[in-house]
Amino acid sequence: MTRSVYDLQAYAVVLDKVVFVTRVFKAEADEGFQFNVRFVGDLRLAPKFPTRHEADLQRELLLKALMES
């Protein structure tokens, strides 16, 4: 069985290891917008984007990839 992989800000996200994806929210210290991705083993990725639109788009694309895998 091949694993599905999604590229997100230079990270390779193995889709069958994703446990949880949060909503988009404003990052601390005016660093833009982010969402969190939790993986098996309690590992977390917190990609940050300059605009909410970009963060929403990347989150939606990740969720679409998860649904298709």
N, C-alpha and C positions, 0 to 999 in steps of 0.2 A: 504494500500500500504506500503510495507516495503522499507526502505531507504537502499541504498547501501553505505557501509562504506569501506574505504581504510586506512590501517595502514601505516603511514609515520613517521619514527623517533619517535616512541612512541606517536604520535598524531593519533587520529581517525578522518579522513577526511570524512565528510558526502558529498558524491559526488553530490547530488542534490543542494547543497549550493555553489558549486564552480562556480565562474563567469569567471575567467581568470587565465591562467598559462603562465608565461614568459618563454623565452628561458633560457638556462643554461649560466651563465657568471661567471667570476672570482670574488670571494668575496673580500671585502676590507681587508686590513691588512694581506694579505697572509693567509686567513682562509680557503683556498680551493676553491670549486666551489659551486654555489647555483642557485636555481631558486625560483621564488616567486609564491605563490598561493593566489589569492584573492577570498574572499567569499562574499556572500550577506551581506550587512551591513558594507562594507568597512574594514572587518577584513582581516589581511594578515598573512601568514605563510611563513617564509623564511628558508627552510631547507638547511643546508650546509653539504658538503661531502668532504672528503680528496682528491678525484681524480675526474677528469672530467668524466671519464668512469662511475663511480658510480652515479654521478649526472645525466648523460644522461640516464642511465638505469632506475633509479627511476622515472625520469620525463616521460619516455616512458611508463612505467608500469602504472603510474597514468593516463596518457592520454588514454591508452587502457581501463582501468577501467571506465573512464568517457564515452567512446564511447559505452561500453557494458551496462551501467546502463540506 
